[in-house]
Amino acid sequence: MSLLNRSPIAPLEYTRRLWMRAWIGATLFFLYAPLLVLIVFSFNDSKRNIVWRGFTFKYYGKVFENDTLVAALGNSLTIAFLATLVSIVLGTLAAVMLWRFRFPAKAGIEGALSLPIVVPEICMGVAMLVFFARLDWPSDLVWPLNLSAITIAHITFCFPFVTMVVRARLASFNKEQEEAARDLGASEWQTFRDVLLPHMKPGIIAGALLAFTLSLDDFVITFFTSGPNTITFPVKVYSMVRFSVTPEVNAASALLILLTIILTTVALKLQDFTKATA
Amino acid sequence: MTEKQPVISIRNITKRFGNMVAVDDVSLDILEGEFFVLLGPSGCGKTTLLRMLAGFEMPSDGQILIGGQDMAGVAPNRRPVNMVFQSYAVFPHMSVTDNVAYGLKIAGLEKSEIRHRVDEALDLVSLGGLGTRMPDQLSGGQRQRAALARGLVMRPKVLLLDEPLSALDAKLRAQMQFELAELQDNVGITFVTVTHDQDEALSMASRIAVMNKGDIAQLAEPSDLYEHPANRFVADFIGSVNIFEGKLTVDEPEQAMVDCPELGRVFLNHGVTGAHETTVWVAIRPEKITMLPAGRAKAKDSPADTNIAQGQIKGMSYLGDVTIYDIRLDSGRSIRVSRPNLSRWDQEEFSWDDKVSLHWHPSSPVVLLS
């Protein structure tokens, strides 16, 4: 009976069509099933990690006992922090420049700025490798100076994202506010600090989180720029996988996923806020 | 009343943007305590002129004196004027109090003094008690009051207002027109307002400069603009008007006659300045024409066959208080007549295609030379 009572499917009710549901289901399955398996097997009480042998937390403990892994995580966080810091300054200034001024070859510069976003990572990685080798960039400095090459490489692909987000935010800025501040006696700097910066703030924060996560889980470019003493977390996980996929690798990966999810969620939340107050 | 001093002197100001002349050799004085309105269609240069007063645009030529001081090279933050922006430009991340206090903080005033003056300014615009609100918690009208308070609190020599009421709905706008005029009267600060809305200008201004294509078409008090327009542009821009081309045939000190091919002979009970037989234009306001059923009209105080015209109703728009009639004259030209609906059945007296005759008093038409 209930089948007969159903209203007919309206043209835009795609989710009520069988083929559409199957398509969505398949998409979600291939997207999330691997991640789910990875996380589930991080709790597997087995060394070989092929068959489920019972629940345990011990591999999470092992992750934190693995000194090189912890050191790699420390490196990753340090690089991400430094790259983010520089990226928000560079990115914000670039965004303000592109928004505020008209200058020769502006379109070209704008395009060049987004180049690191579109250039394949592997090319960026090779380019960085050749570049730093050519410069004879010192790789045996004390921590954290030995991370400088990776950090610089990360800044190059992180700050364009900050520029993008901040620029989008600036598009909604009412220039009369700037004039109002000037009119009330504020200098150019005071106007920037009191009016433009507060407006850009959500964009800067969202851009910073984006840069942080991008830097934190970058593998390709880092792989080409890291030396034996400057292993980052993703690179370390990769090297562990080459021996065997133990639950320890799963646990480490799960932790990285967790960190990324948290940061991305905060970033998206702030972007919503950006739209709401535009 | 003591003789008023010009607080702003604009001397031969020209502003060019590339090849475009936005403001063309404008000179005018704005007196202390005036409510001065720059009125004109969009693109006439009125906003550019206001922005030059505020210091956001630099004149290409000419001189601006504010309080007797040459403003050339003086940055906006160093001028003794404040501006209320069209979008209000209230800082969205600051409370109302912080918005109003901003200029005083920049000026480095003491905290107690700031608090005192902010409270005073908020009371002045009836925003007392809303100081802790954020701008997005205010209505459009309240946001505008906040912007007003933010300017007034600085006690400027002149407050500049850029289309201050354009973002408000019709009812609120009518109310704010009165409030602005009253506020200006209370604080005694010179207001210079830009608007394209003639009602706004007429109701608030002590003097109006009507601008057209970068030039001042007429500078006068509101009623003079309406009743004694200087040219066709002003006559047409302020209110609604019928304009007919004609030739000046009688030109005596106490009376004049204009022959309009499309309207007939127009008699005036006063002299006009203009050479005999020159082309002039006769402007008659729709409300100054009386409409009667065909054959009944008789122009008073006028010679026979003058100040009278015959036609047929071709359009009507009922606006409640008045009805506007579009009448096709026998000459083929259309003329607009408005008729107040004094009783509740007045609008039913005439209908489409009715033959009517029109007449007007010899003091009603205005003769324009350009």
Contacts between the chains, C-beta under 8 A, distances in Angstrom:
chain1	res1	chain2	res2	distance
A	174	B	87	5.6
A	174	B	89	6.1
A	176	B	85	4.3
A	176	B	86	7.1
A	176	B	87	5.0
A	176	B	89	3.9
A	177	B	89	4.6
A	177	B	91	6.2
A	179	B	54	7.8
A	179	B	56	5.8
A	179	B	76	7.1
A	179	B	83	7.4
A	179	B	85	6.8
A	179	B	89	7.0
A	180	B	83	7.2
A	180	B	85	5.8
A	180	B	89	3.9
A	180	B	91	7.4
A	180	B	147	8.0
A	180	B	150	7.7
A	181	B	91	7.6
A	181	B	102	7.2
A	182	B	56	7.8
A	182	B	75	7.5
A	182	B	76	4.5
A	182	B	77	5.1
A	183	B	54	6.1
A	183	B	76	5.4
A	183	B	77	7.2
A	183	B	81	7.9
A	183	B	82	5.8
A	183	B	83	4.8
A	183	B	151	7.9
A	184	B	77	7.5
A	184	B	82	6.8
A	184	B	102	5.5
A	184	B	103	3.4
A	184	B	106	6.3
A	184	B	150	6.9
A	184	B	154	6.7
A	185	B	77	4.7
A	185	B	78	7.8
A	185	B	103	5.3
A	185	B	106	4.4
A	185	B	107	5.6
A	185	B	154	7.6
A	186	B	77	5.9
A	186	B	102	7.7
A	186	B	106	5.2
A	187	B	77	6.3
A	190	B	106	6.3
A	194	B	91	7.6
A	194	B	102	7.3
A	195	B	91	6.2
A	198	B	91	7.8
A	198	B	93	4.4
A	199	B	92	7.8
A	199	B	93	7.3
A	277	B	92	6.8
A	277	B	136	7.6
